[in-house]
Amino acid sequence: MEYRILGNSGCEVSSIGLGCMGMSDFYGPADEDESIATLHHALDIGLNFLDTADVYGSGHNETLIGRALAGRRDRAFIATKFGIAGAKRRPEGGLELQVNGRPEYVKSACEASLQRLGVDCIDLYYQHRVDSQVPIEDTVGAMAELVRAGKVRFLGLSEASADPALIRRAHAVHPIAALQTEYSLWTRDPESEVLPLCRELNIALVPYSPLGRGFLTGTITSTAEMGDKDFRKSNPRFQPGNLERNLELTEKVRQLAAARGCTAAQFALAWLLAQWEGIVPIPGTRRIANLDSNAAAAGLALTEEELRAIEAVFPPGAAAGARYA
């Protein structure tokens, strides 16, 4: 396994992490035994960077990881999040989020996560969504108190990339070790302002959905086989019209990958890793075979010619449709 330094934390984490959300929610029914076997396998191959959140499965995901890490805590770097106090599905599609960044909520949410995870300390604690009603200084100040109390080691922000100035303000209160945001070949928004800011402040960039919610694997051709609870059915990029245009883009990635002798998913992950040594993507999966395939991308160094080729066929803004409904 290849490793990278996680921003200004100074800690080594696997250069490919594991997004655990799909083991509990959003992508249809999951198998707990299969998920735990996948988590154990991740640790066995040295993939130690595990990403979860208190809202995933309404706490189920943290509890699941806690079960999987029993007797293995020292082998994992646990990242979890707080800040989404509730979420409900809109009838027209998408989610309506209830965000809470009040200092007293930060502390109570952390205590609940510690209990579900069965640990004494969280390695990386993110604010999942910024609360526009609470000054970021107040929220991060409360998070910093958790660090001083020994309940959290490092702090992060998630989906704060719309306001780079806010990231600076948070970092001024307490060092921000990682910024999590969607980043992939089909979502390249962070490149204009956020990626340069992360380089400047030595904040790791942790891309979630680095495979375009599975689209960049080249295995999705329609939503027909997705379960009724799979939120991708309401995602704009999977809708008729957008779907066909995005399939054309993915086919170009598949062709480049085939020429290199790897999968489309591995090629897409290798492209991300090539953008900066401070990037640590967290592709999600419930299956060992997919985990092994993703992990293998860490050792795949794309050539300058390959990077130019992918830039030509998949430039910024090429994906059809918005990220969310």
Phi, psi and omega in degrees: 000137175274150181231155176226156176278129182277087176053219183277006176291331184079001183271144174273129173230159178300138185292344169241123178263189180230113173280124189259359185307315184294349177285350183230333192199166167078332182242030178090182185298145180236161180251114184298319181296318178295319180296316180294321177298322178293319178297317178297319180295321178304312180295323181296328180265005177090007176276104192251352187267102185252130184244129179217189177196154182294337183276344182291112183067023181052048178099343183301320185295318177295319179297318178300314179295321177302318178296316183292330184269001179303120182081001182231012187306322185289351182262357186239147171250109188263125172244127174224175189222156173226169171123336173262100185284344179187157178209136176224150182281134175280143178303327181275000180111155181085180183240145172255119186259141172252111188258139180220116178241018181292141184307318181294329178288323178306313184291318181291323179295320179296315179300319180293320179294318178302318181293314181294321180285339181070035182233164178268340185209138176266133183290314182224120184244115182262148160277117190292315175220141180288134177270111183292347181267356182234128178304136182301331179297324180290317181294310181292329176299318178292323176296321179296326176298326177294325176295314181295331179277355179081014180268341181220143179266312185223157184247150178217166173236145178236134179055041176256012189287348180289343183224086180303328179296326179294322178298319178298317180297317179296316182296332179288334178281315178204140181307130175265120185275331185211145173240121179260131178203163177286129180205126179193182177303327183260004172220092188249018180308320184297345188292332187286312184236320189288315180299315176299323179294319178297320177299315182298315185266002182056049175255123179297142174257120184248096182285124169264162187049048182290349177249026176058046181055038178093347184296320184284001174285341182080008182258351181263124178240344178197175177259006186299325183269000179281143179292164182298332182268003178283113187293345179296339178297336179256001181284132184305326184285349179256005182276154178308140185096298175292319182304311183296320178294321180288329176296324178296319178295316181296325178298324178294322176295318181299320181293318177296320179295318180298322178295330179275343181086031179224178179275164177299321180297316179296321179296317180295321178290320179296324176299316179299312182298332181284347184286330180184143182290350179268009180264131178228094182287154182233070177299140180263144174198159175249357191241139183298319182299318178293321179300313180298319180296315179296317182298327181295338180295338181297333181263011183257105180262114180285146178279165176300323178296318179292323178293322177292323181294317181290327178294326182288322184266344184221065183286169177305138177082006184288329183295141181268130178102156178283161180297319183229158174292000000 
